[in-house]
């Protein structure tokens, strides 16, 4: 950690353990009744949107390659350094 960061923490920072942070965050989530369903639905939507975007890009990539004839697929010549 950089010296400036260490000095800033020593001067006015607060160090919290991972366990303490988890407890604090879990407590915040438990206080939001009904929102858990919202976050689950959001997670599912993001996964579906991401998968749909991937499939679309994949199909476009394959579509571009299928429009080329095999003679267009000639390998590039490789050169050896020095």
C-alpha positions as CSV (number, residue, x, y, z in Angstrom):
1,X,0.0,0.0,0.0
2,X,1.4,3.4,-0.8
3,X,2.8,5.5,2.1
4,X,0.3,8.3,1.5
5,X,-2.6,5.9,1.8
6,X,-1.2,4.4,5.0
7,X,-0.7,7.9,6.5
8,X,-4.3,8.9,5.5
9,X,-5.7,5.8,7.2
10,X,-3.6,6.3,10.3
11,X,-4.7,10.0,10.4
12,X,-8.4,9.7,9.9
13,X,-9.4,6.4,8.5
14,X,-11.3,3.4,9.8
15,X,-10.3,-0.1,9.1
16,X,-13.1,-2.7,9.1
17,X,-12.6,-6.4,8.9
18,X,-14.3,-8.4,6.1
19,X,-16.5,-10.1,8.6
20,X,-17.7,-6.8,10.0
21,X,-18.4,-5.4,6.6
22,X,-20.4,-8.6,5.6
23,X,-22.5,-8.3,8.7
24,X,-23.2,-4.7,8.0
25,X,-24.1,-5.3,4.4
26,X,-26.3,-8.3,5.2
27,X,-28.1,-6.3,7.8
28,X,-28.9,-3.6,5.2
29,X,-30.3,-6.2,2.8
30,X,-32.4,-7.8,5.5
31,X,-34.0,-4.5,6.2
32,X,-35.3,-4.2,2.7
33,X,-38.1,-6.6,2.7
34,X,-39.4,-7.4,-0.8
35,X,-36.4,-6.1,-2.6
36,X,-34.7,-9.5,-2.6
37,X,-37.2,-10.6,-5.3
38,X,-36.4,-7.4,-7.2
39,X,-32.7,-8.2,-7.2
40,X,-33.3,-11.8,-8.2
41,X,-35.4,-10.7,-11.1
42,X,-32.8,-8.1,-12.1
43,X,-30.1,-10.7,-12.0
44,X,-32.1,-13.0,-14.2
45,X,-32.8,-10.2,-16.7
46,X,-29.2,-9.2,-16.8
47,X,-28.1,-12.8,-17.5
48,X,-30.7,-13.2,-20.2
49,X,-29.8,-9.9,-21.9
50,X,-26.1,-10.8,-21.8
51,X,-26.8,-14.3,-23.3
52,X,-29.0,-12.8,-26.0
53,X,-26.3,-10.2,-26.8
54,X,-23.7,-12.9,-27.0
55,X,-25.8,-15.1,-29.3
56,X,-26.6,-12.2,-31.6
57,X,-22.9,-11.3,-31.9
58,X,-22.0,-14.9,-32.5
59,X,-24.6,-15.3,-35.2
60,X,-23.4,-12.1,-36.9
61,X,-19.8,-13.4,-36.8
62,X,-20.8,-16.7,-38.3
63,X,-22.9,-14.9,-40.8
64,X,-20.0,-12.8,-41.9
65,X,-17.8,-15.9,-42.4
66,X,-20.4,-17.9,-44.2
67,X,-20.7,-15.1,-46.8
68,X,-17.1,-15.6,-47.8
69,X,-16.0,-18.3,-50.1
70,X,-13.3,-20.8,-49.0
71,X,-10.8,-19.1,-51.3
72,X,-11.1,-16.0,-49.2
73,X,-9.9,-17.9,-46.2
74,X,-6.3,-18.2,-47.4
75,X,-3.8,-18.1,-44.5
76,X,-1.6,-15.1,-44.1
77,X,2.1,-15.8,-44.8
78,X,4.1,-16.1,-41.6
79,X,7.4,-14.4,-41.3
80,X,10.1,-15.2,-38.8
81,X,11.9,-12.4,-37.0
82,X,15.5,-11.6,-37.9
